[in-house]
């Protein structure tokens, strides 16, 4: 039996039924990011690489021995969506490899995980999608990518509730402003001060509307910059 992203701990009595046990395709480099949201947590943490592991399931949460892992780099442009799709392809190839090796009696004995190095990828909750401008711009930019396509990262700017889908860190500070203040705005640009550095918004979404580039959004917000 093969399981992927099942979300429920399977009883040991069930795990013992198949002759070769139950295998899991897990989207992280175990023991890092055991749990429900390994892709999102890897991006949030600023990890440079991740991957998929083929593991033997046991009653614990992603604690079983690992047959092998395949790695991939997390780029500065990866979102949870792009990384999910890449890891899905890698997982399909990895499980096919594992089945072939097992059929040929060439699958190596799985190795136990180092529990002292384990971290947990707790399930996302919607309140995490709220942007805290008291955080560094780099952390917020990672949050935006980690929460794309779900649940999105939302904020309120001058009374307008918006989701931010893409942004760029600007390594500058204006110490006269507080986090969340607009640094600069014109018909094509919106830059927000963060606790450290600034964030240039590139793609946003108004409540109930479609995603759009920042230019069309700002051209409808001339009152934000016409007097600045």
N, CA, C and O of each residue as an XYZ file, in Angstrom:
912
protein
N       0.839     -1.194      0.000
C       0.000      0.000      0.000
C       0.877      1.247      0.000
O       1.860      1.328      0.735
N       0.510      2.211     -0.827
C       1.248      3.470     -0.927
C       0.321      4.611     -0.537
O      -0.824      4.675     -0.983
N       0.826      5.514      0.302
C       0.039      6.635      0.806
C       0.790      7.928      0.524
O       2.016      7.978      0.626
N       0.047      8.975      0.169
C       0.647     10.298      0.016
C      -0.352     11.335      0.503
O      -1.515     11.326      0.101
N       0.111     12.235      1.377
C      -0.712     13.344      1.885
C      -2.059     12.858      2.402
O      -3.092     13.465      2.120
N      -2.048     11.765      3.157
C      -3.304     11.178      3.636
C      -3.907     11.981      4.790
O      -5.124     12.147      4.862
N      -3.061     12.477      5.687
C      -3.540     13.368      6.742
C      -4.085     12.693      7.976
O      -4.507     13.376      8.909
N      -4.091     11.363      8.014
C      -4.591     10.620      9.174
C      -3.578      9.533      9.522
O      -3.057      8.859      8.633
N      -3.298      9.364     10.815
C      -2.391      8.305     11.241
C      -3.098      6.961     11.092
O      -4.181      6.762     11.642
N      -2.492      6.050     10.355
C      -3.086      4.742     10.085
C      -2.744      3.787     11.225
O      -1.585      3.725     11.637
N      -3.719      3.042     11.745
C      -3.454      2.109     12.847
C      -2.403      1.069     12.472
O      -2.309      0.659     11.315
N      -1.616      0.646     13.457
C      -0.562     -0.325     13.215
C      -1.119     -1.627     12.652
O      -0.465     -2.279     11.838
N      -2.320     -2.012     13.077
C      -2.922     -3.256     12.581
C      -3.113     -3.220     11.072
O      -2.977     -4.245     10.403
N      -3.425     -2.057     10.536
C      -3.575     -1.905      9.086
C      -2.205     -1.882      8.415
O      -2.013     -2.479      7.356
N      -1.259     -1.191      9.038
C       0.083     -1.093      8.461
C       0.754     -2.459      8.349
O       1.604     -2.669      7.484
N       0.371     -3.385      9.224
C       1.000     -4.707      9.232
C       0.411     -5.655      8.186
O       0.945     -6.745      7.980
N      -0.669     -5.267      7.529
C      -1.336     -6.177      6.592
C      -0.526     -6.454      5.321
O      -0.356     -7.623      4.976
N      -0.016     -5.438      4.603
C       0.723     -5.722      3.362
C       2.042     -6.441      3.647
O       2.684     -6.200      4.670
N       2.432     -7.314      2.743
C       3.663     -8.090      2.928
C       4.886     -7.190      3.068
O       5.772     -7.460      3.878
N       4.931     -6.115      2.273
C       6.065     -5.190      2.330
C       5.763     -3.967      3.193
O       6.505     -2.984      3.171
N       4.679     -4.034      3.948
C       4.312     -2.883      4.763
C       3.678     -1.785      3.921
O       3.350     -1.992      2.753
N       3.513     -0.634      4.521
C       2.922      0.517      3.834
C       3.990      1.575      3.602
O       4.787      1.874      4.492
N       3.998      2.131      2.414
C       4.976      3.167      2.071
C       4.294      4.522      1.979
O       3.124      4.635      1.613
N       5.053      5.525      2.317
C       4.555      6.900      2.228
C       5.498      7.722      1.365
O       6.719      7.612      1.483
N       4.924      8.547      0.495
C       5.706      9.536     -0.257
C       5.568     10.853      0.495
O       4.497     11.460      0.502
N       6.640     11.291      1.120
C       6.566     12.501      1.951
C       7.356     13.633      1.306
O       8.486     13.437      0.857
N       6.749     14.824      1.265
C       7.330     15.963      0.539
C       8.254     16.807      1.408
O       8.042     18.008      1.575
N       9.273     16.169      1.954
C      10.344     16.896      2.640
C      11.531     15.961      2.767
O      11.446     14.777      2.441
N      12.641     16.510      3.246
C      13.826     15.698      3.501
C      13.805     15.307      4.972
O      14.381     15.988      5.820
N      13.139     14.211      5.256
C      12.990     13.756      6.636
C      14.351     13.527      7.302
O      15.302     13.082      6.660
N      14.426     13.844      8.616
C      13.325     14.117      9.548
C      12.873     15.584      9.607
O      12.063     15.941     10.462
N      13.382     16.431      8.713
C      12.922     17.815      8.704
C      11.518     17.886      8.095
O      11.238     17.290      7.055
N      10.675     18.609      8.756
C       9.304     18.884      8.324
C       8.435     17.638      8.212
O       7.823     17.368      7.178
N       8.403     16.882      9.320
C       7.344     15.888      9.459
C       6.010     16.631      9.605
O       5.966     17.736     10.145
N       4.937     16.024      9.125
C       3.643     16.642      9.371
C       2.908     17.087      8.128
O       3.229     16.677      7.012
N       1.901     17.946      8.341
C       0.872     18.210      7.335
C       1.255     19.208      6.257
O       0.721     19.139      5.149
N       2.162     20.135      6.542
C       2.419     21.228      5.583
C       3.915     21.413      5.328
O       4.439     22.508      5.533
N       4.606     20.367      4.888
C       6.062     20.476      4.729
C       6.504     21.437      3.639
O       7.556     22.063      3.766
N       5.731     21.569      2.577
C       6.120     22.462      1.481
C       6.053     23.912      1.934
O       6.992     24.678      1.718
N       4.960     24.284      2.554
C       4.782     25.658      3.027
C       5.828     26.018      4.078
O       6.410     27.102      4.036
N       6.065     25.102      5.024
C       6.994     25.400      6.116
C       8.431     25.525      5.613
O       9.211     26.315      6.144
N       8.775     24.758      4.607
C      10.125     24.862      4.053
C      10.360     26.236      3.439
O      11.422     26.827      3.631
N       9.375     26.751      2.701
C       9.513     28.086      2.110
C       9.523     29.152      3.196
O      10.347     30.066      3.155
N       8.621     29.049      4.166
C       8.561     30.022      5.253
C       9.882     30.117      6.001
O      10.305     31.204      6.394
N      10.528     28.976      6.194
C      11.776     28.941      6.953
C      12.980     29.397      6.146
O      14.067     29.572      6.697
N      12.798     29.591      4.851
C      13.919     29.998      4.014
C      14.845     28.858      3.644
O      16.012     29.088      3.326
N      14.338     27.619      3.679
C      15.166     26.473      3.305
C      15.640     26.610      1.862
O      14.908     27.083      0.993
N      16.871     26.188      1.629
C      17.441     26.259      0.278
C      17.130     25.019     -0.556
O      17.194     25.061     -1.784
N      16.792     23.912      0.115
C      16.467     22.701     -0.624
C      15.412     21.902      0.129
O      15.222     22.060      1.335
N      14.739     21.050     -0.614
C      13.769     20.130     -0.040
C      13.774     18.887     -0.918
O      14.737     18.650     -1.648
N      12.727     18.102     -0.857
C      12.710     16.904     -1.682
C      11.556     16.001     -1.321
O      10.609     16.414     -0.653
N      11.645     14.758     -1.771
C      10.659     13.739     -1.415
C      11.398     12.540     -0.842
O      12.501     12.210     -1.276
N      10.781     11.899      0.130
C      11.331     10.684      0.720
C      10.328      9.546      0.567
O       9.122      9.739      0.725
N      10.838      8.370      0.260
C      10.037      7.153      0.293
C      10.334      6.480      1.621
O      11.471      6.094      1.895
N       9.301      6.344      2.443
C       9.512      5.851      3.802
C       8.568      4.700      4.121
O       7.502      4.559      3.522
N       8.989      3.882      5.077
C       8.142      2.823      5.618
C       7.257      3.434      6.697
O       7.759      4.068      7.625
N       5.968      3.250      6.585
C       5.064      3.864      7.549
C       5.018      3.069      8.843
O       5.113      1.842      8.847
N       4.868      3.805      9.951
C       4.607      3.216     11.249
C       3.554      4.078     11.937
O       3.061      5.038     11.344
N       3.208      3.755     13.161
C       2.086      4.425     13.818
C       2.344      5.894     14.121
O       1.391      6.654     14.290
N       3.604      6.317     14.196
C       3.923      7.710     14.483
C       3.703      8.616     13.283
O       3.437      8.146     12.177
N       3.815      9.920     13.513
C       3.604     10.913     12.455
C       4.884     11.090     11.640
O       5.785     11.826     12.042
N       4.959     10.410     10.494
C       6.110     10.513      9.582
C       7.419     10.147     10.272
O       8.463     10.735      9.990
N       7.358      9.176     11.174
C       8.540      8.803     11.958
C       9.230      7.547     11.448
O      10.281      7.174     11.969
N       8.668      6.891     10.450
C       9.183      5.606     10.015
C      10.520      5.678      9.306
O      10.953      6.756      8.900
N      11.182      4.531      9.154
C      12.472      4.488      8.464
C      12.342      4.860      6.989
O      11.305      4.639      6.364
N      13.418      5.427      6.450
C      13.413      5.992      5.096
C      14.224      5.111      4.150
O      15.350      4.720      4.460
N      13.639      4.805      2.994
C      14.357      4.045      1.972
C      15.347      4.941      1.238
O      16.536      4.632      1.166
N      14.861      6.042      0.697
C      15.740      6.994      0.015
C      14.986      8.296     -0.194
O      13.762      8.352     -0.084
N      15.751      9.349     -0.500
C      15.175     10.671     -0.763
C      15.724     11.212     -2.077
O      16.833     10.867     -2.484
N      14.953     12.048     -2.728
C      15.387     12.788     -3.911
C      15.282     14.276     -3.589
O      14.284     14.719     -3.020
N      16.310     15.051     -3.950
C      16.386     16.456     -3.554
C      16.101     17.409     -4.712
O      16.273     17.065     -5.881
N      15.664     18.608     -4.358
C      15.508     19.696     -5.321
C      15.789     21.018     -4.622
O      15.562     21.156     -3.420
N      16.285     21.987     -5.383
C      16.550     23.320     -4.843
C      15.252     24.120     -4.761
O      14.398     24.029     -5.643
N      15.115     24.899     -3.699
C      14.012     25.857     -3.593
C      14.529     27.200     -4.094
O      15.411     27.795     -3.475
N      13.992     27.675     -5.199
C      14.466     28.934     -5.769
C      13.794     30.114     -5.089
O      12.811     29.955     -4.366
N      14.335     31.298     -5.330
C      13.769     32.516     -4.749
C      12.421     32.873     -5.366
O      11.735     33.772     -4.879
N      12.041     32.183     -6.424
C      10.763     32.446     -7.087
C       9.728     31.350     -6.815
O       8.570     31.491     -7.209
N      10.119     30.277     -6.157
C       9.191     29.180     -5.913
C       8.069     29.603     -4.977
O       8.302     30.270     -3.969
N       6.855     29.209     -5.322
C       5.712     29.320     -4.428
C       5.357     27.914     -3.948
O       5.907     26.924     -4.432
N       4.432     27.840     -2.993
C       3.970     26.520     -2.577
C       3.378     25.765     -3.764
O       3.491     24.542     -3.846
N       2.751     26.492     -4.678
C       2.162     25.863     -5.850
C       3.187     25.269     -6.795
O       3.055     24.116     -7.207
N       4.210     26.042     -7.144
C       5.222     25.533     -8.079
C       6.025     24.401     -7.450
O       6.370     23.425     -8.116
N       6.320     24.544     -6.150
C       7.092     23.504     -5.475
C       6.263     22.230     -5.320
O       6.785     21.126     -5.475
N       4.994     22.380     -5.020
C       4.103     21.224     -4.925
C       4.087     20.436     -6.230
O       4.186     19.210     -6.221
N       3.961     21.143     -7.350
C       3.891     20.459     -8.640
C       5.194     19.730     -8.946
O       5.180     18.607     -9.451
N       6.320     20.371     -8.640
C       7.610     19.733     -8.903
C       7.805     18.500     -8.017
O       8.267     17.459     -8.483
N       7.451     18.629     -6.745
C       7.603     17.502     -5.832
C       6.636     16.375     -6.167
O       6.949     15.206     -5.945
N       5.472     16.709     -6.696
C       4.523     15.673     -7.125
C       5.123     14.822     -8.233
O       5.022     13.596     -8.209
N       5.747     15.477     -9.203
C       6.410     14.744    -10.284
C       7.554     13.891     -9.739
O       7.720     12.734    -10.125
N       8.339     14.479     -8.837
C       9.453     13.741     -8.247
C       8.954     12.549     -7.439
O       9.553     11.474     -7.476
N       7.858     12.739     -6.711
C       7.309     11.656     -5.909
C       6.831     10.497     -6.755
O       7.030      9.336     -6.400
N       6.193     10.813     -7.887
C       5.722      9.761     -8.788
C       6.898      8.957     -9.336
O       6.833      7.730     -9.419
N       7.969      9.651     -9.708
C       9.153      8.965    -10.218
C       9.829      8.145     -9.122
O      10.317      7.043     -9.370
N       9.853      8.699     -7.896
C      10.524      8.012     -6.791
C       9.791      6.732     -6.397
O      10.429      5.710     -6.144
N       8.463      6.776     -6.342
C       7.738      5.566     -5.947
C       7.827      4.504     -7.037
O       7.870      3.311     -6.737
N       7.854      4.927     -8.304
C       8.042      3.962     -9.394
C       9.408      3.293     -9.276
O       9.545      2.092     -9.506
N      10.415      4.088     -8.916
C      11.761      3.544     -8.705
C      11.763      2.545     -7.555
O      12.367      1.478     -7.658
N      11.084      2.890     -6.451
C      11.053      2.011     -5.282
C      10.361      0.687     -5.601
O      10.833     -0.375     -5.197
N       9.251      0.749     -6.321
C       8.524     -0.468     -6.684
C       9.383     -1.358     -7.576
O       9.417     -2.576     -7.398
N      10.069     -0.753     -8.529
C      10.935     -1.521     -9.432
C      12.061     -2.199     -8.657
O      12.360     -3.372     -8.881
N      12.682     -1.453     -7.744
C      13.766     -2.028     -6.948
C      13.258     -3.162     -6.065
O      13.925     -4.186     -5.912
N      12.077     -2.976     -5.486
C      11.516     -4.026     -4.632
C      11.209     -5.280     -5.446
O      11.446     -6.397     -4.986
N      10.680     -5.093     -6.658
C      10.354     -6.235     -7.516
C      11.603     -7.010     -7.908
O      11.548     -8.218     -8.140
N      12.726     -6.307     -7.981
C      14.000     -6.934     -8.355
C      14.817     -7.333     -7.137
O      15.973     -7.736     -7.268
N      14.216     -7.221     -5.935
C      14.901     -7.534     -4.672
C      16.179     -6.722     -4.496
O      17.170     -7.207     -3.952
N      16.137     -5.475     -4.968
C      17.318     -4.615     -4.859
C      17.055     -3.377     -3.996
O      17.902     -2.486     -3.924
N      15.900     -3.313     -3.346
C      15.581     -2.164     -2.504
C      16.324     -2.282     -1.181
O      16.149     -3.253     -0.444
N      17.150     -1.293     -0.889
C      17.970     -1.325      0.319
C      17.100     -1.270      1.571
O      15.976     -0.770      1.539
N      17.631     -1.786      2.660
C      16.935     -1.708      3.944
C      16.789     -0.244      4.357
O      17.767      0.501      4.301
N      15.604      0.185      4.768
C      15.435      1.592      5.147
C      16.219      1.932      6.409
O      16.424      1.084      7.278
N      16.656      3.193      6.496
C      17.422      3.637      7.664
C      16.534      4.444      8.597
O      15.652      5.179      8.154
N      16.774      4.300      9.879
C      15.988      5.028     10.872
C      16.276      6.516     10.802
O      17.395      6.928     10.497
N      15.265      7.315     11.085
C      15.439      8.762     11.140
C      16.130      9.165     12.447
O      16.009      8.489     13.469
N      16.852     10.276     12.384
C      17.467     10.858     13.576
C      16.428     11.761     14.236
O      16.212     12.894     13.805
N      15.796     11.255     15.269
C      14.713     12.008     15.904
C      15.182     13.310     16.540
O      14.370     14.210     16.757
N      16.458     13.429     16.839
C      16.963     14.672     17.447
C      16.975     15.815     16.441
O      17.077     16.977     16.836
N      16.872     15.513     15.159
C      16.890     16.538     14.114
C      15.496     16.816     13.552
O      15.354     17.564     12.585
N      14.491     16.228     14.143
C      13.136     16.344     13.600
C      12.555     17.735     13.831
O      12.725     18.326     14.897
N      11.865     18.245     12.812
C      11.054     19.455     12.946
C       9.662     19.130     12.422
O       9.480     18.170     11.673
N       8.677     19.940     12.824
C       7.292     19.607     12.516
C       6.626     20.692     11.684
O       6.688     21.877     12.011
N       6.001     20.269     10.622
C       5.299     21.174      9.703
C       3.827     21.192     10.075
O       3.017     20.470      9.494
N       3.491     22.026     11.050
C       2.121     22.064     11.531
C       1.171     22.526     10.423
O       1.545     23.305      9.547
N      -0.040     22.036     10.482
C      -1.066     22.388      9.506
C      -1.282     23.897      9.470
O      -1.281     24.556     10.509
N      -1.466     24.439      8.268
C      -1.715     25.870      8.132
C      -3.074     26.235      8.713
O      -4.047     25.494      8.577
N      -3.117     27.391      9.361
C      -4.396     27.947      9.784
C      -4.560     29.301      9.099
O      -3.582     30.004      8.846
N      -5.804     29.652      8.804
C      -6.059     30.819      7.967
C      -5.527     32.110      8.576
O      -5.148     33.025      7.845
N      -5.494     32.198      9.916
C      -5.018     33.429     10.555
C      -3.556     33.708     10.241
O      -3.107     34.849     10.351
N      -2.805     32.678      9.850
C      -1.407     32.878      9.475
C      -1.274     33.701      8.202
O      -0.199     34.222      7.905
N      -2.357     33.819      7.455
C      -2.287     34.540      6.184
C      -2.242     36.052      6.377
O      -1.957     36.781      5.427
N      -2.515     36.536      7.580
C      -2.470     37.976      7.838
C      -1.028     38.463      7.873
O      -0.208     37.932      8.623
N      -0.719     39.462      7.071
C       0.641     40.001      7.018
C       0.898     40.878      8.232
O       0.098     41.753      8.564
N       2.022     40.633      8.889
C       2.469     41.444     10.020
C       3.630     42.305      9.538
O       4.743     41.809      9.367
N       3.378     43.581      9.319
C       4.410     44.471      8.799
C       5.518     44.730      9.812
O       6.523     45.359      9.482
N       5.342     44.245     11.052
C       6.399     44.350     12.053
C       7.486     43.297     11.836
O       8.446     43.224     12.604
N       7.334     42.492     10.801
C       8.340     41.496     10.447
C       9.248     42.040      9.348
O       8.861     42.963      8.631
N      10.463     41.475      9.205
C      11.345     41.887      8.113
C      10.713     41.610      6.748
O       9.920     40.681      6.597
N      11.071     42.420      5.769
C      10.520     42.258      4.421
C      10.812     40.875      3.852
O       9.966     40.304      3.163
N      11.992     40.328      4.128
C      12.341     39.008      3.602
C      11.407     37.932      4.140
O      11.029     37.015      3.412
N      11.029     38.041      5.425
C      10.104     37.067      6.008
C       8.720     37.185      5.377
O       8.070     36.177      5.102
N       8.275     38.415      5.151
C       6.952     38.618      4.556
C       6.928     38.116      3.113
O       5.947     37.513      2.677
N       8.003     38.365      2.378
C       8.067     37.896      0.986
C       8.009     36.376      0.926
O       7.370     35.817      0.034
N       8.672     35.696      1.869
C       8.596     34.233      1.916
C       7.185     33.776      2.282
O       6.685     32.786      1.748
N       6.550     34.506      3.197
C       5.166     34.177      3.547
C       4.264     34.246      2.318
O       3.431     33.366      2.103
N       4.432     35.282      1.523
C       3.606     35.445      0.322
C       3.782     34.247     -0.613
O       2.804     33.720     -1.143
N       5.023     33.822     -0.814
C       5.266     32.680     -1.694
C       4.772     31.377     -1.076
O       4.254     30.510     -1.779
N       4.933     31.238      0.246
C       4.510     30.007      0.918
C       2.993     29.844      0.915
O       2.486     28.722      0.931
N       2.268     30.967      0.895
C       0.807     30.907      0.958
C       0.153     31.132     -0.402
O      -1.023     31.487     -0.484
N       0.926     30.922     -1.470
C       0.402     30.955     -2.835
C       0.395     29.526     -3.382
O       1.459     28.911     -3.444
N      -0.747     28.970     -3.779
C      -2.018     29.642     -4.074
C      -3.011     29.682     -2.922
O      -4.049     30.332     -3.047
N      -2.735     29.010     -1.795
C      -3.673     29.015     -0.670
C      -2.912     29.174      0.635
O      -1.844     28.582      0.790
N      -3.424     29.948      1.571
C      -4.674     30.731      1.556
C      -4.491     32.153      1.035
O      -5.428     32.951      1.068
N      -3.291     32.474      0.554
C      -2.992     33.852      0.166
C      -2.564     34.650      1.386
O      -2.859     34.269      2.519
N      -1.868     35.760      1.155
C      -1.409     36.634      2.244
C      -2.167     37.947      2.162
O      -2.131     38.624      1.134
N      -2.845     38.308      3.223
C      -3.737     39.461      3.164
C      -3.328     40.555      4.139
O      -2.673     40.311      5.152
N      -3.740     41.772      3.794
C      -3.436     42.932      4.622
C      -4.478     44.011      4.348
O      -5.342     43.859      3.484
N      -4.378     45.086      5.091
C      -5.247     46.245      4.879
C      -4.367     47.468      4.697
O      -3.580     47.812      5.579
N      -4.498     48.123      3.553
C      -3.724     49.331      3.267
C      -4.702     50.465      3.006
O      -5.468     50.439      2.043
N      -4.660     51.452      3.875
C      -5.551     52.613      3.768
C      -7.020     52.211      3.603
O      -7.744     52.760      2.774
N      -7.431     51.245      4.412
C      -8.822     50.825      4.408
C      -9.193     49.828      3.334
O     -10.345     49.402      3.259
N      -8.238     49.445      2.498
C      -8.492     48.501      1.396
C      -7.953     47.129      1.783
O      -6.751     46.967      1.999
N      -8.846     46.137      1.871
C      -8.419     44.769      2.130
C      -7.919     44.147      0.828
O      -8.655     44.069     -0.156
N      -6.672     43.709      0.831
C      -6.097     43.119     -0.375
C      -5.286     41.886     -0.017
O      -4.810     41.734      1.108
N      -5.142     41.008     -1.006
C      -4.189     39.912     -0.924
C      -2.984     40.271     -1.783
O      -3.118     40.867     -2.852
N      -1.818     39.900     -1.301
C      -0.582     40.138     -2.045
C      -0.081     38.793     -2.557
O       0.137     37.869     -1.773
N       0.099     38.684     -3.860
C       0.504     37.422     -4.480
C       1.960     37.412     -4.914
O       2.557     36.347     -5.073
N       2.527     38.581     -5.106
C       3.934     38.631     -5.518
C       4.523     39.950     -5.056
O       3.891     41.000     -5.165
N       5.752     39.884     -4.536
C       6.403     41.087     -4.031
C       7.914     40.927     -4.123
O       8.429     39.825     -4.315
N       8.606     42.040     -3.981
C      10.065     42.068     -4.094
C      10.641     42.842     -2.919
O      10.153     43.918     -2.574
N      11.681     42.289     -2.307
C      12.342     42.958     -1.186
C      13.223     44.085     -1.700
O      13.996     43.899     -2.640
N      13.105     45.250     -1.081
C      13.959     46.402     -1.365
C      14.818     46.647     -0.127
O      14.297     46.907      0.958
N      16.119     46.562     -0.295
C      17.026     46.698      0.850
C      17.273     48.157      1.195
O      18.389     48.663      1.079
N      16.214     48.814      1.618
C      16.283     50.205      2.060
C      15.349     50.373      3.250
O      14.443     49.566      3.457
N      15.575     51.432      4.036
C      14.714     51.742      5.170
C      14.465     53.241      5.232
O      15.343     54.044      4.914
N      13.276     53.600      5.639
C      12.941     54.991      5.930
C      12.544     55.033      7.400
O      11.423     54.672      7.760
N      13.469     55.475      8.243
C      13.257     55.399      9.682
C      12.250     56.427     10.187
O      11.908     56.429     11.370
N      11.773     57.296      9.306
C      10.720     58.236      9.693
C       9.341     57.578      9.646
O       8.367     58.112     10.177
N       9.274     56.408      9.000
C       8.005     55.706      8.840
C       7.918     54.528      9.800
O       8.935     54.023     10.275
N       6.704     54.101     10.077
C       6.502     52.910     10.883
C       6.122     51.758      9.957
O       5.607     51.991      8.863
N       6.370     50.508     10.386
C       6.012     49.368      9.539
C       4.543     49.399      9.132
O       3.651     49.603      9.956
N       4.322     49.192      7.843
C       2.981     49.245      7.273
C       2.686     50.536      6.542
O       1.707     50.617      5.801
N       3.526     51.556      6.740
C       3.344     52.823      6.030
C       3.762     52.695      4.566
O       4.637     51.898      4.228
N       3.130     53.484      3.707
C       3.535     53.553      2.307
C       4.802     54.389      2.190
O       4.840     55.542      2.620
N       5.833     53.802      1.607
C       7.091     54.509      1.364
C       6.976     55.353      0.109
O       7.350     56.526      0.089
N       6.450     54.730     -0.941
C       6.343     55.411     -2.241
C       5.182     54.808     -3.013
O       4.956     53.598     -2.976
N       4.453     55.660     -3.708
C       3.348     55.199     -4.545
C       3.221     56.086     -5.764
O       3.329     57.309     -5.669
N       2.990     55.463     -6.916
C       2.620     56.187     -8.126
C       1.730     55.266     -8.955
O       1.247     54.254     -8.448
N       1.513     55.602    -10.209
C       0.578     54.844    -11.039
C       1.056     53.431    -11.363
O       0.284     52.622    -11.877
N       2.315     53.127    -11.072
C       2.862     51.806    -11.378
C       3.508     51.136    -10.174
O       3.961     49.996    -10.280
N       3.562     51.815     -9.032
C       4.418     51.357     -7.941
C       3.735     51.510     -6.590
O       3.022     52.484     -6.347
N       3.964     50.529     -5.710
C       3.557     50.639     -4.309
C       4.607     49.933     -3.459
O       4.827     48.730     -3.596
N       5.249     50.697     -2.580
C       6.301     50.170     -1.716
C       5.900     50.410     -0.263
O       5.498     51.514      0.103
N       6.011     49.363      0.565
C       5.596     49.411      1.964
C       6.814     49.228      2.873
O       7.667     48.378      2.621
N       6.879     50.039      3.933
C       7.941     49.892      4.922
C       7.647     48.695      5.826
O       6.517     48.514      6.280
N       8.662     47.890      6.082
C       8.550     46.758      7.003
C       9.436     47.026      8.221
O      10.080     48.072      8.301
N       9.468     46.097      9.158
C      10.327     46.280     10.328
C      11.781     46.414      9.898
O      12.549     47.168     10.495
N      12.144     45.687      8.874
C      13.480     45.785      8.280
C      13.327     45.705      6.769
O      12.732     44.759      6.253
N      13.852     46.678      6.068
C      13.760     46.774      4.615
C      12.319     47.060      4.176
O      11.427     47.252      5.003
N      12.121     47.084      2.872
C      10.826     47.475      2.314
C      10.345     46.422      1.327
O      11.129     45.618      0.824
N       9.045     46.440      1.058
C       8.457     45.466      0.156
C       7.762     46.191     -0.990
O       6.869     47.011     -0.780
N       8.195     45.867     -2.212
C       7.580     46.410     -3.419
C       6.533     45.416     -3.901
O       6.870     44.284     -4.249
N       5.277     45.823     -3.925
C       4.205     44.923     -4.323
C       4.143     44.818     -5.846
O       4.229     45.824     -6.551
N       3.991     43.593     -6.341
C       3.997     43.345     -7.784
C       2.674     42.802     -8.305
O       2.280     43.099     -9.432
N       1.991     42.011     -7.494
C       0.702     41.450     -7.903
C      -0.214     41.392     -6.690
O       0.182     40.902     -5.633
N      -1.437     41.889     -6.840
C      -2.362     41.977     -5.712
C      -3.761     41.542     -6.149
O      -4.010     41.255     -7.320
N      -4.660     41.504     -5.173
C      -6.048     41.139     -5.458
C      -6.969     41.841     -4.469
O      -6.838     41.662     -3.258
N      -7.891     42.630     -4.976
C      -8.906     43.248     -4.132
C      -9.955     42.207     -3.749
O     -10.145     41.221     -4.462
N     -10.627     42.422     -2.637
C     -11.658     41.490     -2.174
C     -12.723     41.302     -3.251
O     -13.298     42.273     -3.744
N     -12.978     40.048     -3.611
C     -14.000     39.736     -4.596
C     -13.593     39.956     -6.034
O     -14.414     39.784     -6.935
N     -12.339     40.336     -6.277
C     -11.864     40.616     -7.638
C     -10.793     39.610     -8.044
O     -10.375     38.771     -7.246
N     -10.356     39.708     -9.298
C      -9.304     38.843     -9.800
C      -7.929     39.401     -9.441
O      -7.778     40.588     -9.151
N      -6.941     38.525     -9.469
C      -5.558     38.961     -9.276
C      -5.163     39.905    -10.406
O      -5.610     39.753    -11.542
N      -4.319     40.883    -10.076
C      -3.878     41.831    -11.098
C      -2.485     42.344    -10.773
O      -2.058     42.336     -9.619
N      -1.780     42.791    -11.811
C      -0.494     43.454    -11.614
C      -0.716     44.748    -10.851
O      -1.822     45.289    -10.840
N       0.336     45.242    -10.215
C       0.192     46.420     -9.358
C      -0.178     47.666    -10.158
O      -0.841     48.555     -9.623
N       0.234     47.757    -11.428
C      -0.061     48.947    -12.224
C      -1.548     49.243    -12.339
O      -1.981     50.330    -11.956
N      -2.350     48.303    -12.858
C      -3.789     48.553    -12.951
C      -4.430     48.845    -11.596
O      -5.345     49.664    -11.501
N      -3.952     48.180    -10.558
C      -4.490     48.440     -9.224
C      -4.215     49.876     -8.798
O      -5.108     50.562     -8.301
N      -2.986     50.328     -8.991
C      -2.611     51.667     -8.532
C      -3.253     52.763     -9.369
O      -3.534     53.845     -8.853
N      -3.491     52.506    -10.644
C      -4.127     53.530    -11.472
C      -5.566     53.803    -11.029
O      -6.138     54.848    -11.337
N      -6.135     52.841    -10.301
C      -7.470     53.055     -9.732
C      -7.399     53.654     -8.330
O      -8.425     53.885     -7.691
N      -6.165     53.906     -7.855
C      -5.962     54.430     -6.503
C      -5.174     55.734     -6.547
O      -4.260     55.930     -5.746
N      -5.510     56.609     -7.456
C      -4.736     57.847     -7.612
C      -4.753     58.706     -6.352
O      -3.842     59.508     -6.145
N      -5.771     58.553     -5.507
C      -5.809     59.330     -4.264
C      -4.720     58.910     -3.294
O      -4.433     59.629     -2.336
N      -4.103     57.747     -3.531
C      -3.017     57.297     -2.670
C      -1.710     58.025     -2.966
O      -0.803     58.034     -2.134
N      -1.608     58.629     -4.136
C      -0.320     59.233     -4.492
C      -0.425     60.599     -5.142
O       0.596     61.276     -5.269
N      -1.578     61.033     -5.552
C      -1.668     62.295     -6.292
C      -1.300     63.506     -5.448
O      -0.939     64.548     -5.995
N      -1.385     63.388     -4.121
C      -1.057     64.518     -3.260
C       0.235     64.296     -2.488
O       0.555     65.074     -1.589
N       0.995     63.235     -2.825
C       2.231     62.940     -2.097
C       3.437     63.469     -2.859
O       4.571     63.317     -2.405
